[in-house]
Amino acid sequence: MPTALTVSPMRRNVGLLAMTQMLFQSTQIMSIATTPLAGLAMLDPGSPYATVPIFLANLGLMLVTLPAALLMGSVGRRAGFSFGACLGILGGAISFLAVWRQQFGLLCLGAFLQGSSGAFAWHYRFAAADMATPAFRAKAIALVMTGGLLAALVGSQAARWAVDLFNPIMFAGVYVTLAAFALGMFVLVQFIDIPFVATAHSGRGGRPMREIARQPMFIAAVLSSMFGYAVMTLVMSATPLAMHACGFQFGDSASVIQWHAAAMFLPGFFTGSLIARFGVLRIIAMGATLEICCALVNFAGVDFANFLLANVFVGLGWNFCYVGGSTLLTSTYTTDEKAKVQGAHDFLVYSMTASAAALSGTLQAQSGWSMVNAAALPMLSIVLGAVTWLAWKQRMPRQAQQPAE
């Protein structure tokens, strides 16, 4: 059982998962910084379809996330992570072929496969939670997510270095590098000691999913992860296009994405400690507030500093909402229910992020950058409402137990 692991092997596994997360997030950063511009280069200027590949990446994530969870319940985490890495290698190779031949359809297929790969890779945090003691669980999730901090440097620098590698075929080198990083993910997961008990992950045991989903804690966890992630996707997907429309170069938007990614994962060193000290609901509320600050900064102007600061705010807010939601989720299921609950959570989250990615390009092309940011505000209001409601629900039993004065 996971609790039989000593602290040293447990921390070793978390470290390896963080390194694998770094490679995965590097591929994400390279794709986010490159794919909207690569798609735009194949379309008419001002086309609303430039973010369609990003939408399809999120669609792949959405469609594969539940099958990925159940597959890993049947064959184990390592086999699932290995298969997911292979999808990433194939996605990078097809995207390379797409820009080489200037075929938008192939770019869409490559992006879909990359997103499908992510459906497996986003379970690295749950693998860490599986192997951690209850007291270390929030920190284990957060520490794995810190792999993205190094990815902020590695992914952006790799994109800059590789963008002209096959000059004059712009962006081709980025996708070769992306495939190489996915290969590194495949190699690393072979060295992670992941306990596997098939009956504990089958997805068939425990309460019905409809009963689990009625829990206030489950509802708040899903809404926090879902809308916190969707707002980040909405803003981030449109940022390279908005900066391009404002006259900025690829290196400028890559720098903004780099700082954005650093803000996403830097809090991983202390998010777990903040949750332990202040409570998960306060941290989620802080995340939603930071994402609101992102929209306000973007409303204020379109200088480089606005894009940079806003993307830092939305990155920090995403971390607090997503890590907080994932931590809250771990209190809603038993061991037998784990696979289906984690899969349902991620399916709902990535359904919303796919919708946000599709909406992003359309809003940017037809309504402009301000409307992209305005669309974030109702979603963040829902997150704040959900955690306020759950805090109220949790106070009610304590208030009922107090003697009347």
N, C-alpha and C positions, 0 to 999 in steps of 0.2 A: 504494500500500500504506500502512497505518497508520504504518509507520516513516518514511515520507517527510514526514510532518507535522513542521514545525518546532515548537520548544517553545512559542512564543507562541500559534499556533493551537490547539495541543493543550490548553494551559491555558484558552484561551477556551472551547473546547468543553466541558471539564470544568466550568467555571463555569456555562455555560448548562444543562448537565445537572443540576448541583446546584440551580439555580433551579427547574427543572422538577420535580425530586425534592421540593423544598419544597412546591410546589403539590399534588403527588400525596399526600405525607405529610399535608398539611393536610386533604385530603379523608378520609384514613384516620382521623385523630384525631377529626374531626367525627363520622364514622360510628361509631367505637368508643364515644365518649362518649354518643352519642345513641340509636343503634339498639336496644340492649338495653332501654332505658327506654321508647322509643317502642313497641316490641313488647309490653312488659309492660303498657303502658297499654291495649292492645287485647285483653288476655287476662285471665283470672282471676288475682287476687293469688296469688303463690306458684307460678304455672305453671312447669313445667320447660322450656317451649318458648320462653322469651323470647330465648334466644341462637340460636334456629334461623336467623334472618336472618344472623347473623354466621357460623354454620356454612355457610350457602349462599354467602356471600361467599367463604369459603375454598374451598368446593367449586368455584365458578366459577373461582377462581384455579388450582385443581388441574387442572380439565378443560381449560382453555384454554392452560395454560402451554406444553405441547409444541406444539400447533398454532401458537401465537404465535411460538415460536422458529423453526419451519419456515417460517411465512409470511414472517417478516422475512428468512429466508434466501433466499426467492424474490423478494420485492419491495423489500427494503431496510429498514433500521431506521426511517428517517423515516416511510415509509408505514405501517409497523406501529405506531409510536408515535402517529401521527395517528388511526388507526382505534381504538386503545385509548382515546384521549382522548374520542372520540365515544361509545364505550360508557359512559364515566364520565358524560358529559353526560346520556345517556339514563337511566342508573341514578338520577341525582339527580332528574331530572324525574318518574320513576315513583314514587320514594320520597316526593316531595312530594305526589303525587296520593294515595298510600297513606294518609298521615297526614291529609290533607284529608278523605278519605272514610272513614277509620278501617277500612281493609281490610288485614288481616294478610297475606293472600296477595300483594297488590301490594307490600307492604314486602319480602317475601321475594324477589320478582322484581327489585325495584330493587337489593337487596343483592347478588343473584347477578350482575347486570350490573356493579355496582361492582367486585366481585371479579374478574370477567372483564377489566375494564379494567386492574386491577393486574397481570394476567399479562403485559401488555405493559410497563407502567411499571417493574416490577422488573428489566427488562433495561437500564435506564439505567446501572446499574453495569457491566454487561458491555459496553455501548457505550463507556464510558470506558476499560475495559481494552483494547478493540479498538484505540483510538486512541492509547494510551500506549506509551511505550518500556518494555522489560522492567523497567528500574530504577525507573520511575515508576508501574508498574502497581498495586501494592498501595496507594500513596498516592492514585492516581486513583480507585480503587474507594471508599476511605475518604472522600475529599473529596466525591464525589458524595453519599454517604450523609449528609454534614453538612448537606445541604439540609433534612433532617428536623429539625435543631436550631431553625432559624427557624420551621419548621412547628409546633414545640411551642408557640411563642408565638402564631403566627398562627391555627392551627387551633383551639386552645382558646378564644382570645378571640373568634374568629368564631362559634363555637358558642354562647358566652355571649350575644353581641350579638344573634344571629339567633334564639335559641330562642323568643322571644315576639314575633317580628317580625310574624306573622300572628295575633296574639292574638284570640280564645281558642284558635286551632288550634296547640297547642304542638308544637314541633319542625319545623313546616312551613318556617320560614325557614332552618333549618339546611340542608335539602336543596336549597333554591334557591341558597344560597351554595356548597354543594358542587358543583352543576352549573356555576356561574360559574367556580370554580377549575379544573374540568376543561376548560372552554373556554380558560382561560389556558394550560393545558398544551398544548392543540392549537396555539395561536399560537406558543409558544416553540420547539417542536420544529422549526418551519419555518426557524429561523435557525441550527440546529446543522449544522455541516459534517461529515456522517457518510460516510466512504468506504464504497463498496459494490462487492464483487466477488462475483457470484452463486455462482460455483463454490466459493468459500471458505466459503459459508454454507448450502449446499444440504442438508446433513444426510445425504448419500448416500455420501460418501467415507470413506476411512480404515478403521480396524479395525472389526470388528463390535462392537456395544454390549456384548455379553456379555463380550468380551475386555477392553474398557476397564473395565467394572464390577468385574472381578476384581482390579484393582490395589489394593493396601493403601491407597495415598494417596487414591484415589477413595472407597473405603469410609469412611475416616476423615473426608473432607471432607463427604460426604453425611450421615453420622451427626451430625457437629458442627452443621451447618446445620439438619438436620431436627429434632433433639431440643432444640437451643437455641432454635429458633423456636417449637416446639410448647409448651414450658414457658411462654414469654412469652405466647403466645396463650391458654393455659389460664388463667393468672392474670389477665391484662388483661381478657379477656372477662367474667370473673366479678366483677371489681372494682366496676363501677357497681352491680351487683345486690347484692353483699355490703354495700356502703356504704349503699345504699337500705334494706336490711333492718336496718341498725344505726341508722337514723334520720337519716343525712346527706342533704343537699340536692343538687340537680343541680350547683350551683356548686362544691360540695365535691369531688364525684367528677370534675368537669371539671378542677379544679386538680390532683388526683392524676394524672390522665391527662396533663396538661400537663407536670408534672415527670417523669413516666415517659418521655414522648416526648423531652424534653430529654436525659435520661440515655441514651436509645437512640442519639442522634446526636451528642452533644457529643464522645464519644471519636473521632469521625471525623477530628478535627483532628490526632490523634496515634496512632490505631490502626496506621496504615501504618508509622510510625516505630518503634512498639513491636514490630511484627512483624519489621521489618528488624533491630532490635537484639537481641531476645530469642528470635526464632524463632516461627513460626506455631503450633506445637503448644503451647508454653507459654502463649500468649495465649488459645488455645481453652480450655485447662485452667483458666485464670483466669476466663474467662467462665462456665464451668460451676460453679465455686466460688461466684461472685457470685450465680448463680441459686439455689444451695442456701441462701445467706444470706437471700435473699428469703423462702423458705419458713420458715426459722427465725424471722424477724421476724414473719411472719404468725401463726405458732404462738403467739408471745408475747402477742398481744392484738389488739383490734379498735378501738383508738383511731385518731384521724386520723393521728397520727404513725406508727403501724404501717403503715397503708395507704400513706402517702407514702414512707417509707423502703424498704419492701418493693418498691414499684414502681420506685423508683430503682435498687435492686439488680438487679431482673430486666431493666430497660432496659440497664444497663451490661453485664450478662452476655450479653444477646442480641447486642449490638454485637460483642463479642469473639468469640462463637461463630459468628455469621453472616458477618461480614467475614473472619474467619479461615478458615471453611469455604470461602467464595467464592474467597479467595486461593489456598488449597490446591488447589482444583478446577482453576485455570488451568494447573497443572503436569501435568495428567493427559491432555491431548488435544492433537492437532495442529490446524492451521488447518482442514483438511478435516473434522475431527470436531467442531468447535466447536459447531455448532447443536444436534446431537443430544445431546451431552454436557450442555450447559447446559440444554437442555429436559428431559432425564431428571432432572438434579439438582433442578430446580425442581418437576417433577412429584412427585417423592418428598417434597420438603420440604413442599409445599402439601397433599399427601395427608395428611400427619401433622398439619399445622396445622388442616385441616378437621375431622379427628377430634378434635383437642383442643378446638376451638370447640364441637363438639357435646357432648363430654363435660363441658365446663365448666358449662353451664347445668343439666344433669341432676345433676351432683354438688352444685352449689350449692343446688338446690331440694330434693334428697332426702337429702343427707348432710351438707351444711354446708360452710363456708369452710375448715375444717381439712382436710377430705378433698380439697378442690381442691388444696391445697398438698402434701398427702401424695402425691398422684398424680404430682407433679413429680419426686420424688426418684429413682425407678427410671430415668427417662429421663436424668437428669443423670449417674447412675452409668454409663450406657452411653457417654455422651460421654467421661467421664474414662477409661473402659476402652479406648475406641477410640484416643485419642491416646497413651495409654501403650503400647498394642500397636504402633502405628505407630512410635513412638520406638524401641522395642525392635527392630523390623524394620530400621529405618534404621541402628542401631548394629551389627547383625550383620556386614555386609560389612566395616566398619572393623575390628572385632575379629578377623575371620578373616584380615585382611591383616597383623596385627601378628605379628612373629616370636615364637616360643615362647622363654621364658626358661630 
